[in-house]
Amino acid sequence: MHLLPDTLEAGSAYPLGATFDGLGVNFAVYSANAEKIELCVYDDSGRRELKRYVLPEWTDEVWHGYLPDAQPGLSYGYRAYGRYAPEEGHRFNPNKLLLDPYAKAMTGELRWTDAMYGYQVKSAREDLSFDRRDNALTMPKGVVTDSHFDWSRDVRPNTPWSETIIYEAHVKGLTKLFDEVQPSERGTFAALGNPKVIDHLKRLGVTALELLPIQSYTQDRFLQEKGLRNYWGYNTLNFFTPERSFFATDSHNELRRSIRRLHAAGIEVILDVVYNHTCEGSEQGPTLSWRGLDNASYYRLVKDQPRFSINDTGTGNTLNLTKARVIQMVADLAALLGDELRDRRVPFRPRADAGADGYRLRSGRRLLRRAAAGSGARPAEADHRALGYRPGRVSARQFPPGFAEWNDKYRDTVRKFWRGDHAQRADLAARLTGSADLFDRRARRPWASVNLLGAHDGYTLADTTAYEERHNEANGEDNRDGHSNNCSRNWGVEGPTDDPAIAETRKRVARSMLTTLFASLGTPMLVAGDEFGRTQGGNNNAYCQDNEISWLDWTQAKTPEGKALIDFTARLAALRRDYPMLRAGNFLYGDDTPAEGLKDIEWWDERGVQLSPEDWENTNGRALTMRRAALCEDGRIQVVSLLLNASEGPLTFTMPPPSKVERMVLIDSAKPDQPPMPITDSYDLAPQGAALLSWTMDPA
């Protein structure tokens, strides 16, 4: 670059971050409590410091300065001066080079040493001590970027929520072992846009790809010391920088191109962003960015003991979203994802004074909230169940309309029903109808319930039918981490089996669970690999398994069993698309009568008898028929029935009135290869079997 000037010009307090304007770079960083902030400029390697500048201006608590003639590619970091008074919440230490929270790219790797901490790690005074070692050589630096990309021909799919099918995947794990992707691109952003990947998603009827965190994250020190790696990525180092290990090339356009290709195929992209905490951990964690810039502003601290971080997240710290500038960081990230990446499923843009309902929802944005419990990396000592997550609520405050939420109650109820638990019939009926008990308020719709059989943080679908005990020995925590109650059943043998009867039961149960998922009101979510029987060997907390335990084994998809399950899943998705009653846009209560003798929703048992209040309370009831009816656009009445048999033996289901009507069996989980077939008065359903039926009639 050109010869560096001796001082910075004043520049502007907006926008935050390092912004190239064609003639130079404006630097702006927020700190309400710093007394001085220095900009440190490095050579291309990010190792040799070339110049150090004092940011000359402080406007609205933003420190800023302008470096003329600076170009994209410049490496930089900050040093913040102020009081080191942990007992007051302040942890300024200018010996620590800090990463810009708004950096758009990084260079260098974070290498764990005790110098990464603002205090002397081995001191008897713990975090009250002060560490004077410089950490610059072991810290990654921000890199100035020019983020222009032509999105003019990109078209957002804009899939209605009621027609959405989500596929949750990990960028690396999805394609690392996919031999139809060229080796140099496997496990990278580039592979997401590969035609073979897109063809697979389209075959499954997927309309939205939900990616585990793609933002830069740290490799936890305690994992590295055990020879393990942070795989899931819920330990954010920088919210604005894509994880470099996911790139096949050195160009950020790789990710943008893949998103454009997915959009062109009608597939939206959901980015899983962790807004509640960062990688800096508790008060005894490292000083890498936010803590060193303004610990008292960025993090929630114990009111009467601000030395200590509030640990509502179970990860050591909690971002302080009562501060306008912290909320702005979240909002700016949403704007970047929405406006630069042109992705329509991004989080809310809250106002600075956001209260319980103070959210300004951006037009065209879709909002998805994943459960606090059952998510994120799970060391044994972190008990997230204690956080009291309930779907439809955040603590004691109901979540506002406009959000869809992962429904873990759906997952648990479906698992319990199909493993044969007592007293599940009534609760299952609530889950089948969109969990109205949780979501039917304030004009919300069934799609607000994101229905899932599992997620990345738990058993795969295959493992739900093969294991009753977690098998997390590879995590190095004496099998104490992860959930102990998985609502699973192994059907007689723990893990793999050569018993054909057990193997067939497991496959039938998995197909029945998938049938239940696609026939339920709400938004269905598949976990990558569940469509062909992926297993993690019983590991239900593979957050640190960046290896074959977590990566999708695509050879399974090419086996006869894998191909058959893919075909079955694709058929279910097609039925959901073709039969609107399977994805009704409103909650159903049996109040509407599309035709005489037909209500919009009704419940029957295997005898063709409508369930009475006493029947709902029958704890041994394991059979259920759900019938939905609606008036179609052509004036005819469409009726769809879901038959469920979770008992240990076969059952003959008598069709409810009207009689002598030819019904079509669309799909049967016990007979996955059976084509649609007509029946009239009854149908035999295997144990642990599920079937979908349909018929139409002219209005009277």
C-alpha positions in Angstrom: 0.0 0.0 0.0 1.0 3.7 -0.2 3.2 5.2 2.5 1.2 5.3 5.7 0.4 8.8 7.0 1.4 9.8 10.5 -2.1 10.5 11.8 -5.7 9.7 10.9 -8.3 12.1 9.7 -11.5 12.5 11.7 -13.6 10.2 9.6 -17.2 9.3 10.5 -18.9 7.4 13.4 -21.1 5.6 10.8 -21.0 2.9 9.6 -19.3 0.8 12.3 -16.4 -1.4 11.1 -13.8 -0.8 8.5 -15.4 0.7 5.4 -13.6 1.3 2.1 -15.0 4.2 0.1 -12.7 4.0 -3.0 -10.2 6.6 -1.6 -9.4 5.2 1.9 -10.9 3.3 4.8 -13.1 4.7 7.6 -12.7 2.9 11.0 -15.4 3.1 13.6 -15.7 1.0 16.8 -18.1 1.4 19.7 -17.0 1.7 23.3 -18.8 3.8 25.9 -16.2 3.4 28.6 -12.8 3.4 26.9 -10.5 6.4 27.5 -8.6 5.8 24.2 -8.6 3.3 21.4 -5.7 2.6 19.0 -5.9 1.3 15.5 -3.0 -1.2 14.8 -2.2 -1.7 11.1 -0.3 -4.8 10.0 1.4 -6.1 6.9 -0.2 -8.6 4.5 0.8 -11.6 6.7 -0.9 -10.0 9.7 2.2 -10.6 11.8 4.3 -7.4 11.6 2.8 -4.2 12.9 3.3 -1.3 10.5 1.7 1.6 12.3 -0.3 2.4 15.3 -2.8 5.3 15.4 -5.0 6.8 18.0 -8.6 7.1 16.8 -9.0 10.9 16.9 -12.7 11.3 17.4 -15.4 10.0 19.8 -18.9 10.6 18.6 -22.0 9.1 20.2 -19.7 6.7 22.0 -18.2 5.6 18.7 -14.4 6.0 18.3 -13.5 6.7 14.7 -10.9 7.8 12.2 -10.1 7.8 8.5 -7.0 6.3 6.8 -6.5 7.9 3.4 -5.3 5.7 0.5 -5.8 2.5 2.5 -7.1 -0.4 0.3 -9.0 -3.6 0.8 -6.7 -6.3 2.1 -5.4 -4.2 4.9 -5.0 -6.1 8.2 -5.8 -4.4 11.5 -6.8 -4.7 15.1 -7.6 -2.4 18.1 -6.2 -1.8 21.5 -8.5 -0.2 24.1 -7.3 1.8 27.1 -9.3 2.4 30.2 -9.8 1.2 33.7 -9.0 -2.4 34.6 -11.5 -2.7 37.5 -13.2 -6.1 37.2 -15.1 -5.5 40.5 -16.8 -2.6 38.6 -17.2 -4.5 35.4 -14.4 -2.9 33.4 -11.6 -5.1 31.9 -9.6 -2.8 29.6 -6.1 -4.1 28.9 -4.2 -2.4 26.0 -1.7 -5.3 26.0 -4.4 -7.3 24.2 -5.0 -6.8 20.5 -8.7 -6.9 19.8 -10.7 -8.1 16.9 -13.1 -5.6 15.4 -16.7 -6.9 16.1 -17.6 -5.6 12.6 -14.7 -7.2 10.7 -15.9 -8.7 7.4 -12.8 -10.9 6.9 -9.9 -12.2 9.0 -6.3 -13.3 8.6 -4.3 -15.4 11.0 -5.3 -18.2 13.4 -6.2 -17.9 17.1 -3.6 -19.8 19.0 -4.4 -20.5 22.6 -1.9 -19.2 25.1 -2.3 -17.7 28.6 -1.5 -14.3 26.9 -5.0 -14.4 25.4 -6.5 -13.6 28.8 -6.6 -10.1 30.3 -5.6 -11.5 33.7 -2.9 -13.8 34.9 -4.4 -17.3 34.5 -2.4 -18.9 37.3 -2.7 -16.0 39.7 -4.2 -16.6 43.1 -6.2 -13.4 42.5 -7.7 -15.0 39.4 -9.4 -12.5 37.1 -8.7 -9.6 39.5 -5.0 -9.8 38.5 -3.7 -8.0 35.4 -1.7 -9.6 32.5 0.9 -7.5 30.7 1.9 -9.9 28.0 1.1 -8.9 24.4 -1.1 -11.3 22.4 -0.8 -9.9 18.9 1.2 -12.8 17.4 -1.5 -15.3 18.4 -4.6 -13.2 17.5 -6.3 -13.1 14.2 -6.7 -9.7 12.6 -9.5 -8.1 10.8 -9.1 -7.5 7.0 -10.6 -4.6 5.1 -12.9 -5.9 2.3 -14.7 -4.6 -0.7 -17.9 -6.6 -0.5 -19.5 -5.7 -3.8 -21.4 -8.5 -5.5 -23.9 -8.3 -8.3 -27.2 -9.5 -6.8 -29.3 -7.8 -9.5 -30.5 -11.1 -11.1 -31.0 -12.9 -7.8 -34.7 -13.9 -7.1 -35.8 -14.7 -3.6 -37.9 -17.8 -3.6 -40.5 -16.3 -1.2 -41.9 -19.7 -0.4 -45.0 -19.4 1.8 -44.5 -20.7 5.3 -47.3 -23.2 4.8 -45.5 -24.7 1.9 -42.0 -24.7 3.5 -40.0 -27.8 4.2 -36.7 -27.2 6.1 -33.5 -29.3 5.8 -31.0 -28.7 8.6 -27.4 -29.3 7.7 -23.8 -28.5 8.6 -21.8 -26.9 5.8 -18.8 -29.3 6.1 -20.7 -32.4 7.2 -23.2 -32.2 4.4 -20.7 -32.8 1.6 -17.3 -33.8 3.2 -17.9 -37.5 2.1 -20.1 -36.8 -1.0 -18.1 -38.4 -3.8 -20.3 -36.6 -6.5 -18.7 -33.3 -5.4 -15.1 -32.7 -6.6 -12.6 -33.3 -3.8 -11.4 -29.7 -3.6 -14.9 -28.5 -2.8 -16.1 -31.2 -0.5 -17.2 -29.8 2.9 -17.1 -26.1 1.7 -19.5 -23.3 0.8 -18.8 -24.1 -2.9 -20.4 -27.5 -2.5 -23.7 -26.0 -1.3 -24.3 -24.8 -4.9 -23.2 -28.1 -6.5 -25.9 -29.4 -8.9 -25.9 -32.8 -7.3 -26.6 -31.3 -3.8 -29.3 -29.2 -5.2 -30.8 -32.1 -7.1 -31.0 -34.1 -3.9 -32.7 -31.3 -2.0 -35.2 -30.8 -4.8 -36.0 -34.5 -4.9 -36.8 -34.4 -1.2 -39.1 -31.4 -1.8 -36.9 -29.2 0.4 -37.7 -25.5 0.1 -35.2 -24.1 2.7 -31.7 -25.1 3.7 -30.9 -24.3 7.3 -27.2 -24.1 8.0 -25.6 -24.5 11.4 -23.4 -21.5 12.2 -21.2 -20.3 9.3 -19.8 -17.3 11.2 -16.2 -17.4 12.5 -16.0 -19.4 15.7 -13.2 -20.5 18.0 -11.8 -23.9 18.6 -12.3 -24.3 22.3 -9.1 -24.6 24.3 -10.4 -27.5 26.4 -11.3 -29.4 23.3 -8.0 -28.8 21.6 -6.3 -30.1 24.7 -8.3 -33.3 24.3 -7.5 -33.6 20.6 -11.1 -32.7 19.6 -12.7 -29.8 17.7 -15.7 -27.6 17.9 -17.8 -28.9 15.1 -21.2 -27.3 15.5 -19.8 -23.7 15.7 -21.9 -22.3 18.5 -18.9 -20.3 19.9 -18.9 -17.1 17.8 -15.6 -15.2 17.4 -17.1 -12.7 14.9 -20.6 -12.4 13.7 -19.8 -10.7 10.3 -17.0 -13.0 9.1 -17.8 -16.4 7.4 -15.8 -19.3 8.8 -12.7 -19.5 6.7 -12.4 -23.3 7.0 -15.6 -23.6 5.0 -14.1 -21.9 1.9 -12.6 -23.9 -1.0 -11.0 -20.7 -2.3 -9.9 -17.3 -0.9 -13.0 -15.6 -2.3 -16.1 -14.8 -0.3 -18.0 -14.8 -3.6 -18.0 -18.6 -3.2 -20.7 -18.4 -0.6 -22.6 -15.8 -2.5 -22.6 -17.9 -5.7 -23.9 -20.9 -3.9 -26.7 -18.9 -2.3 -27.6 -17.5 -5.8 -27.7 -21.1 -7.2 -29.9 -22.3 -4.3 -32.3 -19.4 -4.8 -32.4 -20.1 -8.5 -33.5 -23.6 -7.6 -36.3 -22.3 -5.4 -34.4 -23.1 -2.2 -34.1 -20.5 0.5 -31.2 -20.4 3.0 -31.6 -20.0 6.8 -28.4 -19.0 8.7 -28.3 -20.1 12.3 -26.9 -17.2 14.2 -26.2 -17.2 17.9 -27.1 -13.8 19.2 -27.2 -14.6 22.9 -23.5 -15.2 23.7 -20.0 -15.1 22.3 -16.8 -17.2 22.6 -15.3 -15.1 25.3 -17.1 -17.1 28.0 -17.4 -16.1 31.7 -15.4 -13.5 33.6 -12.5 -16.0 33.5 -12.6 -16.3 29.8 -10.2 -14.8 27.2 -10.1 -11.1 26.0 -10.5 -11.3 22.3 -12.9 -8.6 21.2 -16.1 -7.4 23.0 -14.7 -7.9 26.5 -11.7 -5.8 25.8 -13.6 -3.0 24.0 -16.2 -2.6 26.6 -17.1 -5.5 28.9 -19.6 -3.5 30.9 -21.6 -2.5 27.7 -21.5 -5.7 25.6 -22.3 -8.2 28.4 -24.9 -8.6 31.0 -23.2 -8.4 34.5 -24.5 -9.3 37.9 -26.2 -6.2 39.2 -24.5 -5.9 42.6 -21.4 -7.8 41.6 -20.5 -6.7 38.1 -17.2 -8.6 38.3 -19.3 -11.6 37.3 -21.0 -12.3 34.0 -24.7 -13.4 33.9 -24.7 -16.9 32.5 -28.3 -17.3 31.3 -27.0 -19.1 28.2 -25.1 -21.8 30.0 -22.0 -20.8 28.0 -20.5 -18.3 30.4 -21.8 -14.9 29.2 -24.9 -13.3 27.8 -25.0 -10.4 25.4 -26.5 -7.2 26.8 -29.4 -6.5 24.5 -30.6 -3.7 26.7 -27.8 -1.6 25.2 -28.7 0.2 22.0 -25.3 -0.4 20.3 -25.4 -4.1 21.1 -28.9 -4.3 19.6 -27.5 -2.4 16.6 -24.8 -5.0 16.1 -27.6 -7.7 15.9 -29.7 -5.5 13.6 -26.7 -4.7 11.4 -26.0 -8.3 11.0 -29.6 -9.0 10.0 -29.3 -6.2 7.4 -26.1 -7.7 6.0 -27.6 -11.1 5.6 -30.8 -9.8 4.2 -29.5 -7.1 1.9 -26.0 -8.3 0.9 -26.7 -12.1 0.7 -30.3 -11.5 -0.4 -31.5 -14.2 2.0 -35.0 -13.7 3.2 -34.9 -15.8 6.4 -32.9 -13.6 8.8 -33.6 -12.6 12.4 -35.5 -9.5 13.6 -34.4 -6.0 13.5 -35.1 -4.7 17.0 -35.5 -1.1 18.0 -33.1 0.3 20.4 -35.8 0.5 23.0 -37.2 -2.9 22.3 -39.4 -4.3 25.0 -41.4 -7.4 25.2 -43.0 -6.7 21.9 -40.7 -4.0 20.6 -39.6 -5.6 17.3 -39.8 -3.8 14.0 -40.1 -6.7 11.5 -38.5 -6.1 8.2 -40.7 -6.6 5.2 -40.0 -9.9 3.4 -38.0 -11.4 6.3 -38.8 -14.7 7.8 -38.1 -15.2 11.5 -37.2 -18.5 13.0 -36.3 -19.1 16.6 -34.7 -22.3 17.7 -35.1 -23.8 21.1 -32.8 -22.7 23.9 -32.9 -26.1 25.5 -31.5 -29.0 23.5 -29.2 -26.8 21.5 -25.6 -25.8 21.3 -22.4 -27.5 22.5 -23.0 -29.6 25.5 -20.1 -30.2 27.9 -21.3 -32.3 30.8 -21.2 -29.4 33.3 -23.6 -27.2 31.2 -27.1 -28.0 32.2 -29.3 -26.1 29.7 -32.4 -27.9 30.8 -32.3 -25.7 33.9 -33.0 -22.6 31.7 -36.7 -23.5 31.5 -37.3 -23.3 27.8 -40.9 -23.8 26.7 -42.0 -23.6 23.1 -44.1 -20.6 22.5 -42.5 -18.7 25.4 -39.3 -17.0 26.4 -38.9 -17.4 30.1 -42.2 -16.0 31.5 -42.8 -13.7 28.5 -44.6 -15.0 25.5 -42.7 -14.6 22.2 -44.2 -12.1 19.8 -46.0 -13.0 16.6 -43.9 -13.2 13.4 -41.6 -16.0 14.6 -41.6 -19.7 13.9 -40.1 -21.8 16.7 -38.5 -25.2 16.9 -41.0 -27.3 18.8 -39.2 -29.8 20.9 -42.5 -30.8 22.5 -43.5 -32.1 19.1 -40.3 -34.1 18.9 -40.7 -35.7 22.3 -44.4 -36.5 21.9 -44.0 -38.2 18.5 -41.1 -40.2 19.8 -43.0 -41.3 22.9 -46.1 -42.2 20.9 -44.2 -44.4 18.5 -42.1 -46.2 21.2 -45.4 -47.2 22.7 -45.7 -45.0 25.8 -48.9 -44.8 27.7 -51.3 -41.8 27.6 -49.9 -40.1 24.5 -52.9 -40.0 22.2 -54.3 -36.7 23.3 -51.0 -34.9 23.3 -50.2 -36.4 19.9 -53.5 -35.0 18.6 -52.4 -31.5 19.7 -49.0 -31.8 18.0 -50.7 -33.1 14.7 -52.8 -30.0 14.6 -50.0 -27.4 14.9 -49.7 -27.3 18.7 -52.5 -24.9 19.0 -52.1 -25.1 22.7 -48.8 -23.3 22.3 -49.2 -21.2 19.3 -52.8 -20.3 18.7 -52.7 -16.8 20.1 -52.3 -13.3 18.7 -53.2 -14.3 15.2 -50.3 -16.8 14.8 -50.7 -19.6 12.4 -49.8 -23.4 12.5 -46.6 -22.7 10.6 -45.2 -21.1 13.7 -44.6 -24.6 15.0 -41.4 -26.0 13.4 -42.1 -29.7 13.7 -39.0 -31.9 14.1 -38.2 -35.5 14.8 -34.7 -34.5 15.8 -32.0 -31.9 15.2 -28.2 -31.7 15.1 -28.1 -31.8 18.9 -29.5 -35.2 19.6 -30.2 -38.6 18.1 -30.5 -39.0 14.4 -33.8 -40.6 13.3 -32.1 -44.0 12.8 -30.5 -43.8 16.3 -33.9 -42.9 17.9 -35.0 -46.4 16.9 -31.6 -48.2 17.7 -30.4 -46.8 21.0 -31.9 -46.3 24.5 -28.7 -45.0 26.1 -26.4 -42.2 24.9 -23.0 -43.4 23.6 -20.9 -40.2 23.8 -17.7 -41.9 24.9 -15.8 -40.3 22.0 -16.5 -36.8 23.5 -14.0 -37.5 26.4 -16.5 -36.6 29.2 -17.1 -40.1 30.5 -20.4 -40.2 28.7 -21.9 -37.6 31.1 -22.7 -35.0 28.4 -25.8 -34.8 26.2 -29.3 -35.6 27.2 -30.0 -38.8 29.2 -33.7 -39.0 28.3 -34.1 -39.3 24.5 -37.6 -40.8 24.3 -36.1 -43.5 22.2 -36.4 -47.3 21.9 -34.0 -49.9 20.5 -36.6 -52.6 19.9 -34.7 -55.3 21.6 -31.0 -54.8 20.9 -28.8 -51.7 21.7 -27.2 -50.5 18.5 -26.6 -52.5 15.3 -28.3 -55.8 14.9 -28.5 -58.8 12.5 -32.0 -59.7 13.7 -34.2 -59.1 10.6 -37.3 -58.7 12.7 -35.8 -55.9 14.8 -34.2 -54.3 11.8 -37.6 -54.2 10.0 -39.4 -52.8 13.0 -36.8 -50.0 13.3 -37.3 -49.1 9.6 -41.0 -49.2 9.9 -41.0 -47.0 13.0 -38.8 -44.4 11.2 -41.1 -44.4 8.3 -44.1 -43.9 10.6 -42.4 -41.0 12.3 -41.7 -39.4 8.9 -45.3 -40.0 7.9 -46.5 -38.3 11.1 -44.1 -35.3 10.4 -45.3 -34.6 6.9 -49.0 -35.1 7.8 -48.9 -32.6 10.7 -49.9 -29.0 10.6 -46.9 -26.8 11.1 -43.5 -26.5 9.3 -41.7 -29.8 8.9 -37.9 -29.9 9.4 -35.7 -32.8 8.3 -32.2 -33.3 9.6 -29.6 -34.0 6.9 -29.1 -37.7 6.4 -32.3 -38.8 8.2 -33.8 -39.4 4.7 -31.4 -42.3 4.2 -30.8 -43.7 7.7 -27.8 -41.8 8.9 -26.4 -42.9 12.2 -24.0 -41.3 14.7 -23.5 -44.6 16.6 -25.7 -43.4 19.4 -23.8 -40.2 20.0 -26.5 -37.6 20.9 -24.1 -34.7 21.5 -21.6 -34.7 18.6 -20.7 -31.0 19.0 -17.0 -31.9 19.1 -16.9 -34.7 16.5 -15.5 -33.1 13.3 -15.1 -36.5 11.7 -17.0 -39.5 10.3 -19.3 -39.6 13.4 -20.9 -36.3 12.3 -20.3 -36.2 8.5 -23.0 -37.6 6.3 -22.0 -41.0 4.9 -23.4 -40.8 1.4 -22.6 -44.5 0.7 -25.7 -45.2 2.9 -27.8 -43.2 0.4 -26.7 -45.6 -2.4 -27.7 -48.8 -0.5 -31.1 -50.4 -1.3 -32.3 -49.4 2.2 -31.0 -45.8 1.8 -32.6 -45.4 -1.7 -35.9 -46.8 -0.4 -36.0 -44.4 2.5 -35.2 -41.4 0.2 -37.9 -42.5 -2.2 -40.4 -42.8 0.7 -39.5 -39.4 2.1 -39.8 -37.8 -1.3 -43.3 -39.3 -1.7 -44.3 -37.8 1.6 -43.1 -34.4 0.6 -45.0 -34.7 -2.7 -48.2 -35.7 -0.9 -47.8 -32.7 1.4 -47.5 -30.5 -1.7 -50.4 -32.0 -3.6 -52.9 -32.2 -0.7 -53.4 -28.8 0.9 -55.2 -30.3 3.9 -51.8 -31.6 5.1 -50.6 -28.1 5.4 -53.7 -26.1 6.4 -53.0 -22.4 7.0 -55.3 -22.1 10.0 -55.8 -24.0 13.2 -58.6 -26.6 13.1 -61.1 -27.3 15.9 -63.9 -29.1 14.3 -66.0 -26.0 14.1 -66.4 -25.8 10.4 -68.6 -28.2 8.4 -67.5 -28.4 4.7 -70.3 -30.8 4.0 -73.1 -32.5 5.9 -71.6 -35.1 8.2 -68.0 -33.9 7.7 -66.2 -31.4 9.9 -62.9 -29.8 9.2 -61.2 -32.1 11.7 -62.4 -35.2 13.5 -60.9 -38.0 15.6 -61.7 -41.7 15.5 -60.3 -44.9 16.9 -59.6 -48.1 14.9 -63.2 -49.2 15.3 -64.5 -46.2 13.4 -65.9 -44.8 16.6 -65.5 -41.1 17.3 -63.4 -40.6 20.4 -65.3 -39.6 23.5 -63.8 -37.7 26.5 -63.3 -41.1 28.2 -61.5 -42.5 25.1 -59.1 -39.5 25.1 -58.3 -40.3 28.8 -57.7 -44.0 28.0 -54.0 -44.4 28.8 -53.7 -47.6 26.8 -55.1 -46.0 23.6 -52.4 -46.4 20.9 -54.5 -46.2 17.7 -55.8 -43.0 16.2 -57.5 -41.8 13.0 -57.3 -38.1 12.2 -59.7 -37.0 9.4 -59.6 -33.5 7.8 -62.0 -32.2 5.3 -62.1 -29.0 3.2 -63.8 -27.4 0.3 -61.5 -27.3 -2.7 -61.3 -24.6 -5.4 -63.2 -26.8 -7.8 -66.1 -27.0 -5.4 -65.5 -30.6 -4.4 -64.9 -31.8 -0.8 -61.4 -33.2 -0.2 -61.0 -35.6 2.7 -57.6 -36.8 4.1 -57.2 -39.4 6.9 -54.1 -40.3 8.9 -54.2 -43.8 10.4 -51.8 -44.5 13.2 -51.2 -47.8 15.0 -48.5 -47.6 17.7 -49.6 -50.9 19.3 -47.6 -54.1 19.3 -49.9 -56.0 16.9 -51.8 -55.4 13.6 -55.1 -53.6 13.7 -58.0 -53.5 11.3 -59.2 -49.9 10.9 -62.9 -49.5 10.2 -63.5 -46.5 8.1 -65.8 -43.9 9.7 -68.9 -42.8 7.9 -69.9 -42.2 5.2 -69.8 -45.9 4.2 -69.3 -47.4 0.8 -67.0 -44.5 -0.2 -63.9 -45.5 -2.2 -60.9 -44.2 -0.5 -57.4 -44.2 -1.8 -54.5 -45.4 0.4 -51.8 -42.9 -0.6 -48.9 -44.3 1.4 -48.3 -47.0 4.1 -45.2 -47.0 6.3 -45.4 -50.8 6.6 -45.6 -51.2 2.8 -43.3 -48.5 1.4 -43.3 -49.9 -2.1 -47.1 -50.2 -2.3 -48.5 -47.9 -4.9 -51.8 -46.0 -4.2 -54.6 -48.5 -3.9 -58.4 -48.2 -3.4 -60.3 -49.5 -0.4 -63.8 -49.1 0.9 -64.8 -50.1 4.5 -61.6 -51.2 6.3 -57.9 -51.3 6.1 -55.3 -53.6 7.8 -52.4 -51.7 9.4 -49.3 -53.3 10.7 -48.0 -52.7 14.2 -46.1 -49.4 14.5 -47.6 -48.5 11.1 -49.0 -45.3 9.7 -51.0 -44.7 6.5 -52.5 -41.7 4.6 -55.8 -42.0 2.9 -57.8 -39.6 0.7 -61.1 -39.3 -1.1 -63.2 -36.6 -2.7 -66.9 -36.0 -2.9 -69.3 -33.6 -4.5 -71.2 -31.3 -2.1 -74.7 -32.2 -1.3 
